[in-house]
């Protein structure tokens, strides 16, 4: 099978599925659910025109850190020469000489290995990851209510399927800032989708979903946060809305974008909400996305 061909997954567990095939395979993931939440048209555009996420510095660091945590850095990455600019001929020639590999600078390699060492020395992480478990196992299942194929790929899951770990690189891993990121980037949806996915496939319901957050700069501060039942239920509501929206789109053959109506700008309302968020409010009402209605039905 060519690496760029779509992987046709059946419900089940795939321990050694390459990440590229996972991304190209059918199945609603957390990322897909978030695209649906933005608009069905956004979701459909990515289905029809698959493309990698924008390679930002933070995204690249997070991706390489995940590889390092798996112990696969030496297999998948190559440390290149020290250069001032990646546009230099020396760097371009190095990248060309290592096709299919992730090329990093010596400084980036030290950063990634320092992050890995810091996390493994952090008490909660050391305790959890000392248990038998596996990295990057892919799970596929059919949602019973909608009949839609879904998928998830926990960063790490214990061999008994009871504990899941989600590695996060965070500019600021302190409590309030990480909670703000969890809200903005829908980390609670990842928790719900992964717990329910593993349960659907194995019959075993995971008991803990732990976020291990690490800052990508010295002194590489690390923190651990566990998804609460309220977080998980909020994520389930999000997923149910996404699945319902996706089912209607398939049935109707329509993939709407944003509301086709003139709405009030209401800058003051936005400012008030922003002030509440800055004040540290974590109410579930504020987590909901008001653009996720059924205005297009």
Order of alpha helices (4+ residues) and beta strands (2+ residues): beta-alpha-alpha-alpha-alpha-alpha-beta-alpha-beta-alpha-alpha-beta-beta-beta-alpha-alpha-beta-beta-alpha-alpha-alpha
